[in-house]
Amino acid sequence: MTLIAFEEGFGHCSAPLRWIAQDGRDSGKPLPGKEGLTTAEREELVRLRRRLRQVEQERDILAKATGWFAGKSEKTSMPSTN
């Protein structure tokens, strides 16, 4: 079924048109003007963004801990007697 035949039979429905466009991308034959990420690429992008958020949170926690330990170390260090 072509896109034009689909629209003639069902009218202009956005969800089925998105599904058809996504299927075209996934099969390596995107519709003209409907190029974009495949489902696998979109899933990978979501996974990588989630991982990036996690790594940024870990970095922030380590930076705060480093600052806390550095401050604690300065308070407990003994001045030199030389």
C-alpha positions, 0 to 999 in steps of 0.5 A: 500500500502506498502512502497516497493510497493509505491517505485516500482510504483512511484520511490524514492520520498522523500516528499511522503515517509516523509508523509507516515513515519509521518502518521505512527508516528501519528498512533502509528506505526512508520516505522522502522528507522523512529521513531520521533515526532508525528505531535501533539508533533512537534506542541507543541514543536514549541509552547513551543519554541515560548513561551520560546523566548517570556519569555526570551525577557520579562526577558531581558526587566525586567532586563534592567528596573531594572538596569535603575530604580536602577541607577535612584534611586541611583542618586535621593537618599539623603545621610544620615546626621548622 
